[in-house]
Amino acid sequence: MGRGRVRAALLALLCERPMHGYEMISELAERTAGTWRPSPGSIYPTLQILQDEGLVEGRVEAGRRLFTLTDDGRRAAPSPDGPRPWEQGNCGRCPRPDPCDTELRDAAAQLLLAVDQLLDAGTSEQKVRALPHLTAARQAIYLALADAVPPDTDLSDTGPPPGTASPG
């Protein structure tokens, strides 16, 4: 998401109630079904800019920095009657996140965890055996994007994904 979208989202969230930075990250992730989870590296610098502009105030409460809108911030915030910045989907290309996005992200995260474990603890022989499975998964994803193969097709010998050069 662009910098302007982060700014608008933070102002819109703070219209609802005071929040701390990680709460804003969690709220945005929840409201987009996990498709947009801005990093602290985008949230906190944006909050600092909003403070410098006099649109938000930060105060420490219970050991956390709690942010609230100023009067100028309420005037600068997006209208609550219009679409919320997080409802504009993937950079505005789609109106709502696909419900399958969360499942797909979870499956990808689980796969990456397994690969990390293999890299940390696997033998060279195990890594060699795993590589064709990762290659097949990547190829299956590209084929699914191209609507080229039914999902139950054995892809172990399909070669590189469409549009890529074959090795050699």
N, CA, C and O atoms as a DFTB+ gen file, in Angstrom:
672 C
 N C O
     1  1       0.844      -1.166       0.000
     2  2       0.000       0.000       0.000
     3  2       0.892       1.233       0.000
     4  3       1.982       1.227       0.573
     5  1       0.426       2.263      -0.635
     6  2       1.208       3.476      -0.733
     7  2       1.226       4.270       0.563
     8  3       0.409       4.063       1.460
     9  1       2.179       5.180       0.633
    10  2       2.344       6.007       1.822
    11  2       1.072       6.804       2.128
    12  3       0.705       6.954       3.293
    13  1       0.400       7.313       1.097
    14  2      -0.837       8.065       1.310
    15  2      -1.937       7.199       1.895
    16  3      -2.753       7.681       2.680
    17  1      -1.971       5.923       1.521
    18  2      -2.973       5.011       2.051
    19  2      -2.721       4.743       3.530
    20  3      -3.668       4.666       4.313
    21  1      -1.448       4.598       3.924
    22  2      -1.117       4.386       5.339
    23  2      -1.563       5.601       6.146
    24  3      -2.177       5.461       7.204
    25  1      -1.257       6.775       5.648
    26  2      -1.631       8.016       6.329
    27  2      -3.150       8.090       6.508
    28  3      -3.638       8.343       7.610
    29  1      -3.889       7.868       5.426
    30  2      -5.352       7.935       5.495
    31  2      -5.910       6.874       6.433
    32  3      -6.856       7.139       7.175
    33  1      -5.330       5.671       6.408
    34  2      -5.809       4.593       7.272
    35  2      -5.594       4.938       8.743
    36  3      -6.474       4.703       9.570
    37  1      -4.435       5.492       9.069
    38  2      -4.171       5.847      10.466
    39  2      -5.119       6.936      10.944
    40  3      -5.641       6.865      12.057
    41  1      -5.341       7.933      10.115
    42  2      -6.281       8.994      10.500
    43  2      -7.689       8.430      10.678
    44  3      -8.392       8.801      11.618
    45  1      -8.100       7.540       9.784
    46  2      -9.442       6.947       9.879
    47  2      -9.576       6.093      11.147
    48  3     -10.600       6.153      11.827
    49  1      -8.550       5.302      11.465
    50  2      -8.602       4.491      12.679
    51  2      -8.686       5.362      13.923
    52  3      -9.449       5.075      14.846
    53  1      -7.897       6.424      13.938
    54  2      -7.878       7.291      15.116
    55  2      -9.159       8.107      15.261
    56  3      -9.426       8.653      16.331
    57  1      -9.954       8.195      14.196
    58  2     -11.285       8.817      14.317
    59  2     -12.173       7.973      15.230
    60  3     -13.056       8.499      15.906
    61  1     -11.935       6.672      15.243
    62  2     -12.768       5.758      16.024
    63  2     -12.428       5.800      17.504
    64  3     -13.319       5.812      18.353
    65  1     -11.115       5.822      17.815
    66  2     -10.675       5.841      19.214
    67  2      -9.157       5.995      19.253
    68  3      -8.485       5.732      18.255
    69  1      -8.612       6.417      20.386
    70  2      -7.152       6.450      20.524
    71  2      -6.589       5.030      20.442
    72  3      -7.212       4.077      20.910
    73  1      -5.413       4.902      19.848
    74  2      -4.783       3.584      19.691
    75  2      -3.274       3.730      19.770
    76  3      -2.726       4.809      19.542
    77  1      -2.609       2.624      20.096
    78  2      -1.152       2.586      19.995
    79  2      -0.785       1.951      18.651
    80  3      -1.635       1.352      17.992
    81  1       0.470       2.081      18.250
    82  2       0.901       1.653      16.916
    83  2       0.622       0.205      16.585
    84  3       0.092      -0.098      15.516
    85  1       0.979      -0.708      17.502
    86  2       0.760      -2.126      17.199
    87  2      -0.726      -2.457      17.145
    88  3      -1.134      -3.373      16.431
    89  1      -1.527      -1.726      17.887
    90  2      -2.980      -1.926      17.807
    91  2      -3.484      -1.541      16.416
    92  3      -4.366      -2.198      15.864
    93  1      -2.914      -0.466      15.850
    94  2      -3.302      -0.053      14.495
    95  2      -2.903      -1.108      13.475
    96  3      -3.662      -1.403      12.552
    97  1      -1.705      -1.681      13.640
    98  2      -1.254      -2.746      12.737
    99  2      -2.227      -3.924      12.802
   100  3      -2.640      -4.449      11.768
   101  1      -2.589      -4.334      14.013
   102  2      -3.517      -5.458      14.190
   103  2      -4.896      -5.151      13.617
   104  3      -5.505      -6.000      12.967
   105  1      -5.384      -3.950      13.856
   106  2      -6.697      -3.555      13.332
   107  2      -6.715      -3.617      11.807
   108  3      -7.662      -4.135      11.215
   109  1      -5.678      -3.093      11.177
   110  2      -5.635      -3.098       9.707
   111  2      -5.542      -4.514       9.168
   112  3      -6.177      -4.841       8.166
   113  1      -4.761      -5.351       9.819
   114  2      -4.665      -6.751       9.386
   115  2      -6.015      -7.445       9.535
   116  3      -6.434      -8.187       8.647
   117  1      -6.692      -7.207      10.650
   118  2      -7.994      -7.836      10.883
   119  2      -9.044      -7.345       9.892
   120  3      -9.833      -8.137       9.376
   121  1      -9.054      -6.059       9.631
   122  2     -10.074      -5.489       8.748
   123  2      -9.861      -5.838       7.288
   124  3     -10.773      -5.688       6.475
   125  1      -8.667      -6.303       6.945
   126  2      -8.397      -6.705       5.561
   127  2      -8.197      -8.210       5.445
   128  3      -7.646      -8.688       4.453
   129  1      -8.637      -8.953       6.443
   130  2      -8.489     -10.416       6.456
   131  2      -7.039     -10.827       6.225
   132  3      -6.769     -11.834       5.571
   133  1      -6.118     -10.049       6.761
   134  2      -4.697     -10.380       6.665
   135  2      -4.019      -9.983       5.376
   136  3      -2.826     -10.240       5.211
   137  1      -4.745      -9.359       4.444
   138  2      -4.119      -9.003       3.174
   139  2      -3.258      -7.749       3.274
   140  3      -2.405      -7.512       2.418
   141  1      -3.475      -6.952       4.303
   142  2      -2.643      -5.756       4.500
   143  2      -2.251      -5.715       5.950
   144  3      -3.081      -5.460       6.822
   145  1      -0.993      -5.963       6.210
   146  2      -0.453      -5.886       7.564
   147  2       0.760      -4.971       7.494
   148  3       1.887      -5.434       7.321
   149  1       0.522      -3.660       7.629
   150  2       1.659      -2.735       7.513
   151  2       2.689      -3.000       8.605
   152  3       2.350      -3.412       9.714
   153  1       3.923      -2.761       8.276
   154  2       5.011      -3.016       9.218
   155  2       5.172      -1.826      10.165
   156  3       4.734      -0.718       9.857
   157  1       5.799      -2.063      11.315
   158  2       6.115      -0.935      12.198
   159  2       6.953       0.120      11.474
   160  3       6.875       1.307      11.791
   161  1       7.754      -0.318      10.502
   162  2       8.583       0.609       9.739
   163  2       7.798       1.537       8.833
   164  3       8.351       2.522       8.344
   165  1       6.522       1.252       8.593
   166  2       5.686       2.196       7.844
   167  2       4.727       2.935       8.772
   168  3       4.363       4.080       8.504
   169  1       4.318       2.288       9.859
   170  2       3.357       2.910      10.783
   171  2       4.008       4.015      11.610
   172  3       3.517       5.143      11.637
   173  1       5.111       3.693      12.284
   174  2       5.685       4.664      13.220
   175  2       6.253       5.914      12.547
   176  3       6.057       7.010      13.072
   177  1       6.946       5.803      11.416
   178  2       7.371       7.049      10.756
   179  2       6.173       7.901      10.304
   180  3       6.223       9.130      10.361
   181  1       5.100       7.239       9.857
   182  2       3.905       7.990       9.447
   183  2       3.277       8.676      10.650
   184  3       2.849       9.825      10.547
   185  1       3.215       7.997      11.779
   186  2       2.693       8.627      13.002
   187  2       3.546       9.829      13.409
   188  3       3.020      10.849      13.855
   189  1       4.864       9.699      13.252
   190  2       5.746      10.820      13.594
   191  2       5.480      12.023      12.685
   192  3       5.455      13.166      13.141
   193  1       5.282      11.747      11.390
   194  2       4.976      12.827      10.443
   195  2       3.649      13.478      10.817
   196  3       3.531      14.704      10.806
   197  1       2.646      12.655      11.149
   198  2       1.342      13.195      11.541
   199  2       1.470      14.039      12.808
   200  3       0.789      15.055      12.945
   201  1       2.331      13.631      13.730
   202  2       2.572      14.430      14.929
   203  2       3.234      15.746      14.555
   204  3       2.832      16.806      15.036
   205  1       4.249      15.684      13.700
   206  2       4.959      16.894      13.280
   207  2       4.013      17.877      12.600
   208  3       4.188      19.091      12.706
   209  1       3.014      17.351      11.903
   210  2       2.032      18.201      11.216
   211  2       0.925      18.683      12.154
   212  3       0.069      19.472      11.755
   213  1       0.944      18.211      13.388
   214  2      -0.074      18.624      14.353
   215  2      -1.414      17.932      14.182
   216  3      -2.435      18.425      14.660
   217  1      -1.416      16.775      13.493
   218  2      -2.670      16.064      13.263
   219  2      -2.947      15.007      14.329
   220  3      -4.101      14.649      14.564
   221  1      -1.903      14.512      14.968
   222  2      -2.069      13.549      16.069
   223  2      -1.189      13.975      17.236
   224  3      -0.200      14.690      17.076
   225  1      -1.586      13.512      18.409
   226  2      -0.781      13.690      19.611
   227  2      -0.490      12.316      20.177
   228  3      -1.330      11.418      20.120
   229  1       0.697      12.158      20.721
   230  2       1.054      10.899      21.356
   231  2       1.359      11.139      22.822
   232  3       2.029      12.108      23.178
   233  1       0.861      10.249      23.667
   234  2       1.171      10.332      25.096
   235  2       1.414       8.913      25.608
   236  3       0.828       7.953      25.108
   237  1       2.271       8.797      26.592
   238  2       2.570       7.494      27.162
   239  2       1.517       7.179      28.214
   240  3       1.263       7.955      29.135
   241  1       0.916       6.009      28.040
   242  2      -0.126       5.552      28.963
   243  2       0.089       4.063      29.188
   244  3       0.102       3.284      28.234
   245  1       0.255       3.670      30.428
   246  2       0.497       2.265      30.784
   247  2       1.705       1.696      30.031
   248  3       1.696       0.542      29.603
   249  1       2.734       2.520      29.878
   250  2       3.956       2.063      29.236
   251  2       3.913       2.029      27.722
   252  3       4.889       1.620      27.092
   253  1       2.822       2.443      27.125
   254  2       2.698       2.443      25.658
   255  2       2.365       3.851      25.184
   256  3       1.749       4.648      25.891
   257  1       2.799       4.120      23.959
   258  2       2.507       5.431      23.372
   259  2       1.133       5.351      22.715
   260  3       0.933       4.596      21.764
   261  1       0.200       6.126      23.226
   262  2      -1.175       6.144      22.731
   263  2      -1.361       7.382      21.873
   264  3      -1.012       8.490      22.280
   265  1      -1.914       7.185      20.684
   266  2      -2.090       8.292      19.743
   267  2      -3.555       8.687      19.658
   268  3      -4.441       7.832      19.643
   269  1      -3.801       9.992      19.603
   270  2      -5.153      10.534      19.446
   271  2      -5.118      11.622      18.380
   272  3      -4.076      12.226      18.123
   273  1      -6.263      11.858      17.770
   274  2      -6.362      12.929      16.774
   275  2      -6.495      14.279      17.460
   276  3      -7.112      14.403      18.517
   277  1      -5.905      15.280      16.836
   278  2      -6.148      16.663      17.244
   279  2      -7.366      17.151      16.460
   280  3      -7.900      16.419      15.627
   281  1      -7.802      18.366      16.719
   282  2      -8.910      18.935      15.934
   283  2      -8.526      19.006      14.461
   284  3      -9.337      18.690      13.590
   285  1      -7.289      19.422      14.179
   286  2      -6.836      19.463      12.779
   287  2      -6.820      18.058      12.171
   288  3      -7.131      17.884      10.993
   289  1      -6.459      17.069      12.972
   290  2      -6.450      15.691      12.504
   291  2      -7.841      15.198      12.150
   292  3      -8.015      14.491      11.158
   293  1      -8.836      15.566      12.954
   294  2     -10.219      15.162      12.641
   295  2     -10.683      15.796      11.327
   296  3     -11.417      15.175      10.559
   297  1     -10.254      17.025      11.075
   298  2     -10.631      17.680       9.808
   299  2      -9.908      17.042       8.624
   300  3     -10.451      16.993       7.520
   301  1      -8.693      16.555       8.845
   302  2      -7.898      15.963       7.760
   303  2      -8.260      14.498       7.492
   304  3      -7.921      13.961       6.437
   305  1      -8.932      13.864       8.424
   306  2      -9.256      12.438       8.291
   307  2     -10.253      12.213       7.164
   308  3     -11.063      13.090       6.866
   309  1     -10.198      11.030       6.529
   310  2     -11.174      10.709       5.485
   311  2     -12.591      10.696       6.066
   312  3     -12.794      10.371       7.236
   313  1     -13.541      11.049       5.244
   314  2     -14.937      11.063       5.671
   315  2     -15.385       9.664       6.080
   316  3     -15.129       8.697       5.362
   317  1     -16.050       9.548       7.226
   318  2     -16.533       8.220       7.637
   319  2     -17.648       7.695       6.735
   320  3     -17.992       6.515       6.799
   321  1     -18.210       8.558       5.902
   322  2     -19.279       8.138       4.994
   323  2     -18.736       7.487       3.722
   324  3     -19.461       6.754       3.050
   325  1     -17.488       7.740       3.386
   326  2     -16.904       7.194       2.165
   327  2     -16.247       5.857       2.429
   328  3     -16.299       5.344       3.547
   329  1     -15.619       5.282       1.390
   330  2     -14.923       4.011       1.581
   331  2     -13.733       4.209       2.520
   332  3     -13.029       5.215       2.436
   333  1     -13.521       3.267       3.392
   334  2     -12.393       3.316       4.318
   335  2     -11.130       2.942       3.546
   336  3     -11.198       2.127       2.625
   337  1      -9.995       3.510       3.892
   338  2      -8.762       3.227       3.126
   339  2      -8.447       1.736       3.032
   340  3      -7.933       1.287       2.008
   341  1      -8.738       0.970       4.060
   342  2      -8.444      -0.471       4.049
   343  2      -9.478      -1.259       3.265
   344  3      -9.263      -2.443       3.007
   345  1     -10.580      -0.658       2.879
   346  2     -11.594      -1.354       2.081
   347  2     -11.318      -1.261       0.588
   348  3     -12.045      -1.839      -0.220
   349  1     -10.292      -0.549       0.229
   350  2      -9.987      -0.368      -1.179
   351  2      -9.123      -1.488      -1.717
   352  3      -8.624      -1.412      -2.839
   353  1      -8.943      -2.534      -0.916
   354  2      -8.294      -3.759      -1.371
   355  2      -6.857      -3.567      -1.770
   356  3      -6.133      -2.759      -1.188
   357  1      -6.461      -4.302      -2.747
   358  2      -5.084      -4.382      -3.191
   359  2      -4.711      -3.146      -3.999
   360  3      -4.795      -3.152      -5.227
   361  1      -4.302      -2.096      -3.312
   362  2      -3.939      -0.819      -3.940
   363  2      -5.078      -0.276      -4.800
   364  3      -4.832       0.380      -5.812
   365  1      -6.314      -0.542      -4.406
   366  2      -7.462      -0.008      -5.114
   367  2      -7.897      -0.826      -6.313
   368  3      -8.860      -0.446      -6.979
   369  1      -7.224      -1.947      -6.625
   370  2      -7.587      -2.725      -7.810
   371  2      -8.829      -3.576      -7.586
   372  3      -9.557      -3.873      -8.533
   373  1      -9.077      -3.972      -6.332
   374  2     -10.263      -4.771      -6.068
   375  2     -10.966      -4.200      -4.838
   376  3     -10.298      -3.732      -3.917
   377  1     -12.285      -4.228      -4.804
   378  2     -13.004      -3.575      -3.724
   379  2     -12.853      -4.265      -2.378
   380  3     -12.864      -3.582      -1.353
   381  1     -12.717      -5.546      -2.331
   382  2     -12.603      -6.286      -1.065
   383  2     -11.585      -7.412      -1.226
   384  3     -11.427      -7.954      -2.320
   385  1     -10.895      -7.764      -0.141
   386  2      -9.977      -8.900      -0.241
   387  2     -10.737     -10.199      -0.494
   388  3     -11.861     -10.373      -0.023
   389  1     -10.125     -11.091      -1.225
   390  2     -10.694     -12.409      -1.478
   391  2     -10.614     -13.216      -0.183
   392  3      -9.553     -13.243       0.441
   393  1     -11.692     -13.872       0.242
   394  2     -11.649     -14.654       1.487
   395  2     -10.581     -15.751       1.468
   396  3     -10.105     -16.167       2.524
   397  1     -10.207     -16.215       0.296
   398  2      -9.192     -17.263       0.176
   399  2      -7.785     -16.723       0.443
   400  3      -6.866     -17.508       0.676
   401  1      -7.600     -15.406       0.415
   402  2      -6.271     -14.824       0.609
   403  2      -5.637     -15.261       1.920
   404  3      -4.452     -15.595       1.955
   405  1      -6.408     -15.260       2.991
   406  2      -5.865     -15.625       4.291
   407  2      -5.388     -17.070       4.298
   408  3      -4.305     -17.366       4.802
   409  1      -6.195     -17.974       3.739
   410  2      -5.797     -19.383       3.663
   411  2      -4.520     -19.554       2.853
   412  3      -3.622     -20.303       3.238
   413  1      -4.451     -18.852       1.727
   414  2      -3.280     -18.952       0.865
   415  2      -2.043     -18.412       1.570
   416  3      -0.976     -19.022       1.497
   417  1      -2.173     -17.278       2.250
   418  2      -1.038     -16.715       2.996
   419  2      -0.595     -17.659       4.110
   420  3       0.603     -17.843       4.328
   421  1      -1.559     -18.259       4.817
   422  2      -1.219     -19.200       5.891
   423  2      -0.480     -20.410       5.329
   424  3       0.511     -20.857       5.907
   425  1      -0.956     -20.940       4.208
   426  2      -0.298     -22.101       3.599
   427  2       1.120     -21.745       3.161
   428  3       2.045     -22.536       3.343
   429  1       1.293     -20.556       2.584
   430  2       2.631     -20.121       2.161
   431  2       3.544     -19.953       3.371
   432  3       4.715     -20.331       3.321
   433  1       3.024     -19.392       4.447
   434  2       3.830     -19.217       5.658
   435  2       4.248     -20.564       6.236
   436  3       5.382     -20.726       6.687
   437  1       3.328     -21.533       6.220
   438  2       3.661     -22.864       6.720
   439  2       4.738     -23.521       5.856
   440  3       5.640     -24.183       6.371
   441  1       4.635     -23.333       4.543
   442  2       5.647     -23.873       3.642
   443  2       7.007     -23.233       3.921
   444  3       8.024     -23.926       3.958
   445  1       7.027     -21.922       4.116
   446  2       8.296     -21.246       4.399
   447  2       8.892     -21.703       5.726
   448  3      10.111     -21.826       5.848
   449  1       8.043     -21.954       6.720
   450  2       8.550     -22.484       7.995
   451  2       9.196     -23.851       7.797
   452  3      10.252     -24.136       8.362
   453  1       8.558     -24.688       6.995
   454  2       9.133     -26.012       6.728
   455  2      10.466     -25.884       6.004
   456  3      11.406     -26.616       6.314
   457  1      10.562     -24.968       5.046
   458  2      11.818     -24.765       4.322
   459  2      12.888     -24.240       5.277
   460  3      14.039     -24.671       5.209
   461  1      12.524     -23.320       6.159
   462  2      13.485     -22.815       7.145
   463  2      14.016     -23.943       8.023
   464  3      15.213     -24.011       8.304
   465  1      13.117     -24.828       8.454
   466  2      13.557     -25.964       9.273
   467  2      14.492     -26.879       8.481
   468  3      15.486     -27.378       9.008
   469  1      14.158     -27.087       7.209
   470  2      15.009     -27.909       6.350
   471  2      16.389     -27.269       6.194
   472  3      17.407     -27.958       6.257
   473  1      16.421     -25.961       5.992
   474  2      17.701     -25.269       5.846
   475  2      18.521     -25.329       7.127
   476  3      19.744     -25.464       7.085
   477  1      17.840     -25.227       8.266
   478  2      18.542     -25.239       9.554
   479  2      18.995     -26.633       9.969
   480  3      20.104     -26.793      10.478
   481  1      18.161     -27.637       9.761
   482  2      18.429     -28.951      10.347
   483  2      18.551     -30.088       9.340
   484  3      18.948     -31.193       9.710
   485  1      18.221     -29.843       8.087
   486  2      18.222     -30.921       7.108
   487  2      19.612     -31.277       6.609
   488  3      20.531     -30.458       6.612
   489  1      19.732     -32.509       6.186
   490  2      20.984     -32.949       5.572
   491  2      20.982     -32.524       4.105
   492  3      19.947     -32.138       3.561
   493  1      22.126     -32.598       3.486
   494  2      22.213     -32.273       2.056
   495  2      21.295     -33.182       1.252
   496  3      20.654     -32.741       0.298
   497  1      21.233     -34.433       1.633
   498  2      20.379     -35.403       0.928
   499  2      18.895     -35.005       1.056
   500  3      18.153     -35.083       0.076
   501  1      18.465     -34.584       2.241
   502  2      17.071     -34.163       2.439
   503  2      16.766     -32.902       1.627
   504  3      15.677     -32.766       1.068
   505  1      17.715     -31.999       1.567
   506  2      17.517     -30.764       0.799
   507  2      17.379     -31.068      -0.694
   508  3      16.545     -30.480      -1.382
   509  1      18.211     -31.997      -1.186
   510  2      18.135     -32.392      -2.594
   511  2      16.779     -33.024      -2.893
   512  3      16.191     -32.769      -3.945
   513  1      16.274     -33.860      -1.958
   514  2      14.964     -34.502      -2.160
   515  2      13.824     -33.489      -2.112
   516  3      12.812     -33.677      -2.786
   517  1      13.966     -32.428      -1.337
   518  2      12.891     -31.444      -1.194
   519  2      12.811     -30.478      -2.378
   520  3      11.730     -29.993      -2.710
   521  1      13.926     -30.204      -3.002
   522  2      13.966     -29.201      -4.066
   523  2      12.960     -29.440      -5.190
   524  3      12.290     -28.489      -5.593
   525  1      12.817     -30.654      -5.717
   526  2      11.833     -30.846      -6.788
   527  2      10.393     -30.548      -6.332
   528  3       9.564     -30.113      -7.132
   529  1      10.107     -30.783      -5.058
   530  2       8.765     -30.489      -4.548
   531  2       8.502     -28.984      -4.520
   532  3       7.401     -28.535      -4.841
   533  1       9.509     -28.213      -4.137
   534  2       9.353     -26.753      -4.152
   535  2       9.215     -26.241      -5.581
   536  3       8.405     -25.356      -5.860
   537  1      10.009     -26.804      -6.477
   538  2       9.925     -26.413      -7.887
   539  2       8.544     -26.740      -8.442
   540  3       7.953     -25.934      -9.160
   541  1       8.030     -27.923      -8.110
   542  2       6.697     -28.326      -8.587
   543  2       5.615     -27.413      -8.016
   544  3       4.659     -27.077      -8.714
   545  1       5.754     -27.013      -6.766
   546  2       4.759     -26.112      -6.163
   547  2       4.766     -24.765      -6.877
   548  3       3.706     -24.220      -7.182
   549  1       5.944     -24.231      -7.141
   550  2       6.043     -22.955      -7.858
   551  2       5.422     -23.069      -9.244
   552  3       4.674     -22.191      -9.675
   553  1       5.739     -24.156      -9.936
   554  2       5.195     -24.358     -11.273
   555  2       3.673     -24.495     -11.225
   556  3       2.975     -23.954     -12.083
   557  1       3.162     -25.205     -10.238
   558  2       1.715     -25.385     -10.118
   559  2       1.022     -24.047      -9.892
   560  3      -0.075     -23.819     -10.404
   561  1       1.657     -23.164      -9.128
   562  2       1.069     -21.833      -8.883
   563  2       1.011     -21.044     -10.185
   564  3      -0.009     -20.427     -10.491
   565  1       2.104     -21.061     -10.957
   566  2       2.092     -20.347     -12.236
   567  2       1.080     -20.945     -13.208
   568  3       0.410     -20.217     -13.941
   569  1       0.972     -22.255     -13.212
   570  2      -0.009     -22.900     -14.086
   571  2      -1.433     -22.556     -13.651
   572  3      -2.309     -22.352     -14.492
   573  1      -1.663     -22.494     -12.348
   574  2      -2.991     -22.101     -11.859
   575  2      -3.307     -20.676     -12.286
   576  3      -4.437     -20.378     -12.673
   577  1      -2.316     -19.795     -12.218
   578  2      -2.527     -18.407     -12.659
   579  2      -2.878     -18.345     -14.143
   580  3      -3.652     -17.492     -14.577
   581  1      -2.300     -19.254     -14.904
   582  2      -2.561     -19.291     -16.344
   583  2      -3.788     -20.132     -16.677
   584  3      -4.138     -20.273     -17.849
   585  1      -4.446     -20.693     -15.665
   586  2      -5.579     -21.596     -15.885
   587  2      -5.215     -22.696     -16.867
   588  3      -6.031     -23.098     -17.696
   589  1      -3.975     -23.181     -16.768
   590  2      -3.476     -24.114     -17.763
   591  2      -3.709     -25.587     -17.445
   592  3      -3.755     -26.408     -18.361
   593  1      -3.856     -25.940     -16.175
   594  2      -3.908     -27.350     -15.800
   595  2      -4.934     -27.535     -14.690
   596  3      -4.996     -26.723     -13.767
   597  1      -5.738     -28.591     -14.767
   598  2      -6.650     -28.869     -13.643
   599  2      -5.850     -29.079     -12.364
   600  3      -4.729     -29.584     -12.422
   601  1      -6.404     -28.700     -11.198
   602  2      -5.657     -28.757      -9.946
   603  2      -5.155     -30.142      -9.563
   604  3      -4.158     -30.238      -8.846
   605  1      -5.806     -31.237     -10.014
   606  2      -5.394     -32.583      -9.600
   607  2      -4.357     -33.207     -10.534
   608  3      -4.025     -34.382     -10.373
   609  1      -3.843     -32.459     -11.499
   610  2      -2.874     -32.979     -12.453
   611  2      -1.512     -33.153     -11.791
   612  3      -1.088     -32.311     -10.999
   613  1      -0.821     -34.262     -12.123
   614  2       0.537     -34.484     -11.625
   615  2       1.469     -33.544     -12.375
   616  3       1.596     -33.626     -13.596
   617  1       2.116     -32.658     -11.642
   618  2       2.969     -31.646     -12.267
   619  2       4.457     -31.958     -12.132
   620  3       5.297     -31.089     -12.364
   621  1       4.785     -33.185     -11.760
   622  2       6.185     -33.495     -11.488
   623  2       7.066     -33.414     -12.739
   624  3       8.273     -33.208     -12.618
   625  1       6.496     -33.569     -13.928
   626  2       7.308     -33.513     -15.144
   627  2       6.806     -32.459     -16.124
   628  3       6.855     -32.677     -17.335
   629  1       6.328     -31.330     -15.632
   630  2       5.739     -30.340     -16.545
   631  2       6.747     -29.343     -17.077
   632  3       6.428     -28.595     -18.002
   633  1       7.960     -29.303     -16.524
   634  2       8.950     -28.349     -16.997
   635  2       8.725     -26.982     -16.369
   636  3       7.952     -26.844     -15.420
   637  1       9.405     -25.972     -16.904
   638  2       9.297     -24.644     -16.313
   639  2       7.938     -24.031     -16.558
   640  3       7.234     -24.436     -17.483
   641  1       7.552     -23.054     -15.738
   642  2       6.271     -22.411     -15.941
   643  2       6.229     -21.661     -17.250
   644  3       7.274     -21.310     -17.798
   645  1       5.025     -21.407     -17.765
   646  2       4.908     -20.704     -19.045
   647  2       5.651     -19.379     -19.004
   648  3       5.645     -18.669     -17.999
   649  1       6.287     -19.068     -20.115
   650  2       6.975     -17.793     -20.244
   651  2       8.367     -17.768     -19.659
   652  3       9.004     -16.714     -19.637
   653  1       8.867     -18.917     -19.177
   654  2      10.221     -18.947     -18.651
   655  2      11.062     -19.850     -19.527
   656  3      10.549     -20.787     -20.137
   657  1      12.333     -19.574     -19.589
   658  2      13.234     -20.384     -20.409
   659  2      13.529     -21.686     -19.689
   660  3      13.611     -21.721     -18.461
   661  1      13.689     -22.755     -20.454
   662  2      14.064     -24.014     -19.823
   663  2      15.562     -24.020     -19.584
   664  3      16.330     -23.453     -20.361
   665  1      15.974     -24.675     -18.488
   666  2      17.411     -24.706     -18.178
   667  2      18.195     -25.444     -19.243
   668  3      17.692     -26.371     -19.879
   669  1      19.408     -25.029     -19.423
   670  2      20.266     -25.785     -20.311
   671  2      20.794     -24.985     -21.360
   672  3      21.544     -25.484     -22.199
